[in-house]
């Protein structure tokens, strides 16, 4: 167990180093949170204390939903790079020749994305709530503080990040281009966002029972997705991007047939 944790930790450190060296991922991880923080915060701060309750509710709904996108987009982009990016750089095959097991490799790659993504998601929400409580009008600050979507959003941040990671890793094992993998990973990460959107815009009321039920369902889906992705982490598949051959002989090389000398 000690050796397993050590090898998984080595994979995590390697993944974090690789991600820091990728400019696109660094820019995405910095720019997207800023965008999804500035927009909703400006929306809340511009609401006047005399605003109608319907206007206030709509803007609060929007402001509490947009920061959730950080927990989806950032881990999707990062995890999509995890396998195909190493394959393009030629570092994947040396990694797979080490004694790292499939479970350690999967755990390391997923944890290296999940921890920063979850921390970033909570940080964005914390900054947003702090600014609104300090700078917004009193009725507006109270509306944000008592919004039922707020505790629901805090529950869904790690669950959405986990789904985005599994979708990104699964796609990254199948495609051969980093940009295509990242685009598909973003699209594959959007379905669970629909649930968060329905609650954020109060199409369905985010009661404690509903949040617990949907959160449990999404957790079960994340666990199932983990098992599916684990099956895709075949060493030969990760190197070649194709299914491993199963006893099918390779075609014989053509022979050089020459006519006998006369």
C-alpha positions as CSV (number, residue, x, y, z in Angstrom):
1,X,0.0,0.0,0.0
2,X,2.8,2.4,0.8
3,X,4.5,1.8,-2.5
4,X,1.2,2.2,-4.3
5,X,0.6,5.6,-2.7
6,X,4.1,6.6,-3.4
7,X,3.8,5.7,-7.1
8,X,0.4,7.4,-7.4
9,X,1.9,10.5,-5.8
10,X,4.7,10.5,-8.3
11,X,2.2,10.4,-11.1
12,X,0.3,13.4,-9.5
13,X,3.5,15.4,-9.3
14,X,4.4,14.6,-12.9
15,X,0.9,15.5,-14.1
16,X,1.0,18.8,-12.3
17,X,4.4,19.6,-13.8
18,X,3.1,18.8,-17.3
19,X,0.0,20.9,-16.9
20,X,2.1,23.9,-15.6
21,X,4.3,23.7,-18.8
22,X,1.3,23.8,-21.1
23,X,0.4,27.5,-21.9
24,X,-3.1,26.7,-23.2
25,X,-4.1,25.0,-20.0
26,X,-2.5,27.6,-17.8
27,X,-4.3,30.4,-19.7
28,X,-7.6,28.5,-19.6
29,X,-7.2,27.8,-15.8
30,X,-6.6,31.5,-15.2
31,X,-8.8,33.2,-17.7
32,X,-12.0,31.2,-17.4
33,X,-12.4,31.7,-13.6
34,X,-11.8,35.4,-14.0
35,X,-14.5,35.6,-16.7
36,X,-17.0,33.6,-14.7
37,X,-16.3,35.7,-11.6
38,X,-16.4,39.2,-13.1
39,X,-19.6,38.7,-15.1
40,X,-21.8,37.4,-12.2
41,X,-20.3,39.8,-9.7
42,X,-20.9,42.8,-11.9
43,X,-24.5,41.6,-12.4
44,X,-25.1,41.5,-8.7
45,X,-23.3,44.8,-7.8
46,X,-25.3,46.7,-10.4
47,X,-28.7,45.8,-8.9
48,X,-30.2,48.6,-7.0
49,X,-31.9,48.1,-3.7
50,X,-35.2,49.2,-5.2
51,X,-35.2,46.6,-7.9
52,X,-38.3,44.4,-8.3
53,X,-38.2,41.0,-6.7
54,X,-38.5,39.3,-10.1
55,X,-35.5,41.1,-11.5
56,X,-33.5,40.4,-8.4
57,X,-34.4,36.7,-8.5
58,X,-33.4,36.3,-12.2
59,X,-30.1,38.0,-11.7
60,X,-29.3,36.0,-8.6
61,X,-30.2,32.8,-10.4
62,X,-27.8,33.7,-13.3
63,X,-25.0,34.9,-10.9
64,X,-25.1,31.6,-8.9
65,X,-25.1,29.4,-12.0
66,X,-22.2,30.9,-14.0
67,X,-19.4,30.1,-11.5
68,X,-20.4,26.5,-11.7
69,X,-19.1,26.4,-15.3
70,X,-15.5,26.8,-13.9
71,X,-15.9,23.4,-12.2
72,X,-16.8,21.9,-15.6
73,X,-14.7,23.6,-18.3
74,X,-11.4,23.8,-16.5
75,X,-11.1,20.1,-15.5
76,X,-12.5,19.1,-18.9
77,X,-9.7,20.9,-20.7
78,X,-7.0,19.7,-18.3
79,X,-8.1,16.0,-18.3
80,X,-8.5,15.9,-22.1
81,X,-4.8,16.7,-22.4
82,X,-3.7,14.0,-19.9
83,X,-3.3,11.1,-22.3
84,X,-3.3,12.5,-25.9
85,X,-1.0,15.3,-24.9
86,X,1.6,12.9,-23.6
87,X,1.2,10.8,-26.7
88,X,1.9,13.8,-28.9
89,X,5.0,14.7,-26.9
90,X,6.3,11.2,-26.8
91,X,6.3,10.9,-23.0
92,X,3.5,8.4,-22.7
93,X,5.4,5.3,-23.7
94,X,8.3,5.8,-21.2
95,X,5.6,6.3,-18.5
96,X,3.9,3.1,-19.3
97,X,7.2,1.2,-19.1
98,X,7.5,2.0,-15.4
99,X,6.1,-0.3,-12.8
100,X,3.1,2.0,-12.3
101,X,-0.2,0.0,-12.3
102,X,-3.4,0.9,-14.1
103,X,-5.1,1.9,-10.8
104,X,-2.1,4.1,-9.8
105,X,-1.9,5.8,-13.2
106,X,-5.6,6.5,-13.3
107,X,-5.7,7.7,-9.7
108,X,-2.7,10.0,-10.2
109,X,-4.0,11.5,-13.4
110,X,-7.5,12.1,-12.0
111,X,-6.4,13.5,-8.7
112,X,-3.9,15.9,-10.4
113,X,-6.9,17.5,-12.1
114,X,-9.6,17.0,-9.5
115,X,-7.9,18.7,-6.5
116,X,-7.0,22.0,-8.3
117,X,-10.4,22.1,-10.1
118,X,-12.4,21.6,-6.9
119,X,-10.3,24.1,-5.0
120,X,-10.7,26.6,-7.8
121,X,-14.4,26.1,-7.9
122,X,-14.9,26.7,-4.2
123,X,-12.5,29.7,-4.3
124,X,-14.5,31.4,-7.1
125,X,-17.7,30.9,-5.2
126,X,-16.1,32.1,-2.0
127,X,-14.8,35.3,-3.6
128,X,-18.1,35.9,-5.3
129,X,-20.1,35.5,-2.1
130,X,-17.6,37.7,-0.1
131,X,-17.8,40.5,-2.7
132,X,-21.5,40.5,-2.8
133,X,-21.9,40.5,1.0
134,X,-19.4,43.4,1.3
135,X,-20.3,45.6,-1.7
136,X,-23.8,44.8,-2.8
137,X,-26.9,46.6,-1.6
138,X,-28.3,45.0,1.6
139,X,-31.4,43.4,0.0
140,X,-29.3,42.0,-2.8
141,X,-26.7,40.6,-0.4
142,X,-29.5,39.0,1.6
143,X,-31.0,37.5,-1.5
144,X,-27.6,35.9,-2.4
145,X,-27.0,34.7,1.1
146,X,-30.4,33.0,1.5
147,X,-30.7,31.7,-2.1
148,X,-31.5,28.0,-2.0
149,X,-29.2,27.4,-5.0
150,X,-26.2,28.4,-3.0
151,X,-25.8,25.2,-0.9
152,X,-26.8,23.1,-3.9
153,X,-24.0,24.7,-5.9
154,X,-21.5,23.9,-3.2
155,X,-22.6,20.2,-3.3
156,X,-22.4,20.0,-7.1
157,X,-18.9,21.6,-7.5
158,X,-16.9,18.4,-6.9
159,X,-19.5,16.1,-8.6
160,X,-19.4,18.2,-11.8
161,X,-15.6,18.3,-11.7
162,X,-15.4,14.5,-11.3
163,X,-17.8,14.0,-14.3
164,X,-15.7,16.4,-16.4
165,X,-12.5,14.5,-15.5
166,X,-13.8,11.1,-16.4
167,X,-15.3,12.4,-19.7
168,X,-12.0,14.1,-20.5
169,X,-9.9,11.0,-19.7
170,X,-12.1,8.7,-21.7
171,X,-12.0,10.9,-24.8
172,X,-8.3,11.5,-24.3
173,X,-7.6,7.8,-24.7
174,X,-9.5,7.6,-27.9
175,X,-8.5,10.5,-30.0
176,X,-5.1,11.6,-31.4
177,X,-5.4,15.4,-31.4
178,X,-5.3,17.5,-28.3
179,X,-7.6,20.3,-29.5
180,X,-10.2,17.8,-30.7
181,X,-10.0,16.0,-27.4
182,X,-10.5,19.2,-25.4
183,X,-13.5,20.2,-27.5
184,X,-15.2,16.8,-27.2
185,X,-14.4,16.8,-23.5
186,X,-16.2,20.1,-23.0
187,X,-19.2,18.8,-24.9
188,X,-19.2,15.5,-23.0
189,X,-19.1,17.4,-19.7
190,X,-22.3,19.5,-20.3
191,X,-25.1,16.9,-19.7
192,X,-24.8,17.1,-15.9
193,X,-24.7,20.9,-16.1
194,X,-28.4,20.7,-17.2
195,X,-29.3,19.5,-13.7
196,X,-27.4,22.4,-12.1
197,X,-29.0,24.8,-14.5
198,X,-32.6,23.6,-13.7
199,X,-31.9,24.2,-10.0
200,X,-30.0,27.4,-10.5
201,X,-32.9,29.0,-12.5
202,X,-35.4,27.4,-10.2
203,X,-37.1,25.4,-12.9
204,X,-37.0,22.7,-10.2
205,X,-36.9,23.9,-6.6
206,X,-33.5,22.9,-5.0
207,X,-34.8,21.4,-1.8
208,X,-32.6,19.4,0.5
209,X,-34.2,16.1,-0.5
210,X,-33.8,16.8,-4.2
211,X,-30.2,18.0,-3.9
212,X,-29.3,14.9,-1.9
213,X,-31.0,12.6,-4.4
214,X,-29.5,14.2,-7.5
215,X,-26.1,14.5,-5.8
216,X,-26.2,10.8,-4.9
217,X,-27.3,9.9,-8.4
218,X,-24.4,11.9,-9.9
219,X,-22.0,10.4,-7.5
220,X,-23.1,6.9,-8.6
221,X,-22.6,7.9,-12.2
222,X,-19.2,9.3,-11.4
223,X,-18.2,6.0,-9.8
224,X,-19.5,4.0,-12.8
225,X,-17.6,6.3,-15.2
226,X,-14.5,5.6,-13.2
227,X,-14.8,1.9,-13.8
228,X,-15.4,2.5,-17.5
229,X,-12.4,4.7,-17.9
230,X,-10.3,2.1,-16.0
231,X,-11.1,-0.4,-18.7
232,X,-9.9,2.1,-21.4
233,X,-6.5,2.4,-19.6
234,X,-5.0,-0.5,-21.5
235,X,-1.3,0.0,-22.0
236,X,-1.2,-0.9,-25.7
237,X,-4.2,1.2,-26.4
238,X,-2.7,4.2,-24.6
239,X,0.4,4.0,-26.7
240,X,-1.1,3.2,-30.1
241,X,-4.6,4.7,-29.7
242,X,-6.1,1.5,-31.1
243,X,-7.4,-1.8,-29.7
244,X,-4.8,-4.3,-28.8
245,X,-4.6,-7.3,-31.1
246,X,-5.9,-10.6,-29.8
247,X,-4.0,-13.3,-31.4
248,X,-4.5,-12.0,-35.0
249,X,-1.3,-12.6,-36.8
250,X,0.2,-9.7,-38.7
251,X,0.2,-9.9,-42.5
252,X,3.3,-11.4,-43.9
253,X,5.7,-9.0,-45.6
254,X,5.7,-9.3,-49.4
255,X,8.6,-11.4,-50.7
256,X,11.0,-10.2,-53.3
257,X,10.3,-12.6,-56.2
258,X,12.9,-12.5,-58.9
259,X,13.1,-14.6,-62.0
260,X,16.0,-17.1,-62.0
261,X,19.1,-16.0,-63.9
262,X,19.2,-17.4,-67.4
